[in-house]
Amino acid sequence: MPRGSGLQSEVLQSRSAVGKSAVSDALPENFAVEPITRDSLGRYASWPARPQSRSYTWPSRQGGDAGQINPGDVLNISIWVSEDNSLLTAPGQRVAEMPDMVVSPSGQVFLPYIGQIKVAGQSYEKARAAIEAAYVSVTPSAQVQLRSVQGRASSVSVVDGVAKPGAYPLSDSGVTVLDMLALSGGVQASVENPQLRLQRGNTTYGISLDRVMKDTALNVGLRGGDRLFVETDERYFLSLGAAGSRAQHHFPQDRVTALDALSIIGGLADARANAKGILVLRAYEPGVVRADGSGPRHARTIFTLDLTSADGLFSAGEFQIQPGDLIYVTESPLLGSRNVLQLIGSIFGLAVQANDLGE
C-alpha cells in the first residue's frame, strides 16, 4: 500500500541494500543508532557540535566611555592668538581654523608645527589643554577651542532589519547597540530570532539580540564608522515523514530542543505517526568520530525518541537540535494492517454487492 513515510524498522536497516549475497554481510554499518534517554543525554552533550556555515565573535569591550575621544572621531580645532607675527595666522588674523581631523586608529591627530599628538582616551577638556600646552613653544598666547564634528566618521550606519535604516550621528561615546536599535525604530517584526551583525573596519561581529537583551555586558558601545544590521537566524532544521508539517524550519530562538522542534513542526500526523519512532538524523564530520563514546560512533548518526514514555518526553525536552538536523517521523506499523483490513472489507463489500445484483 502507498505510504507517506517509512516504518522505523525499514529506516533503521543497518546493512547496505546490496542484496542477500555474502558480500553484503561483510559491509560495515551505514550509520549508528543512539537512543535519547536520561542516561545518554550527558554523553551526547559532550559530543562536538556540527560546524555552522559561519561563526562570529562579539566585541568584549565598550566602544568608549561617554565624553571621551575615540579613534574615528572627527575633531574641529580652532587656535586663537594675540601676536601679530604668529606662525599660525596671517597679519591681522587672530584665529587659525584647522581642517577637520579624524582621530587615527592609534588615537592621534596631526597638528602643524607640533606633529602627532595623542588625544584618544582623553576627555575633550583634557585633550584641549594638552594641545594648548603643546603650542606654547610656537605661540605663547595660544588658546585652543576643541569641538566634535558630526559626519560619517562620527556616525553609525544602520543598514537593514530595522524600521528606519539610515546613518545616525553619535551624540556621545556612550551610545550602545540597543540605543542605536531604539533610535532606528526597532527590529522589524518579520525577522525571526534576530541576529545582530556589527561591521567594524574589516571585521564582522555577530550575536543574537536575545543574548544582548539578557546580558548587559554584551550591550557594547558603538564607534564612529560602525555599520549595524539585523538578519534572520540562518540556521534551520528539516521535518519529513508523518509529521504535522514537512518543511524547512528556521530556528526561532538560540536553543531548540527536540520537544521544541516537534511543536514547531506541528506535532505528529494523527492516525499515521508512530510515537515510538521519532528519528533525528545528523551528519557529523568524519574527524570527530570516536569508538570510545567520547564522540559519535559514526559520521551518520540517527537518534531515536520514544514519546510514549515519561523518560522519552523529558529527554526530548533536553536533547538539543543542531542546524541541519532532519526530524523524521516514521509511520505506525498498525497503519498497514488497518489499510489491509479496509481493503479486504471493501473487496468483501463489492463481492456482496455483485452477488446481490446477480441474484
Secondary structure, 3 states (H helix, E strand, C coil): CCCCCCCHHHHCCCCCCCCCCHHHHCCCCCCEEEECCHHHHHHHHCCCCCCCCCCCCCCCCCCCCCCECCCCCEEEEEEECCCCCCCCCCCCCCEEECCCEECCCCCEEEECCCEEEECCCCEHHHHHHHHHHHCCCCCCCCEEEEEECCCHHHEEEECCCECCCEEEECCCCCCEHHHHHHHCCCECCCCCCCEEEEEECCEEEEEEHHHHHHCHHHCCECCCCCEEEEECCCCEEEEEECECCCCEEECCCCCCEHHHHHHHCCCECCCCEEEEEEEEEEECCHHHCCCCCCCCCCCEEEEEECCCCHHHHHHHCCCECCCCCEEEEEECHHHHHHHHHHHHHHHHHHHHHHHHHHC
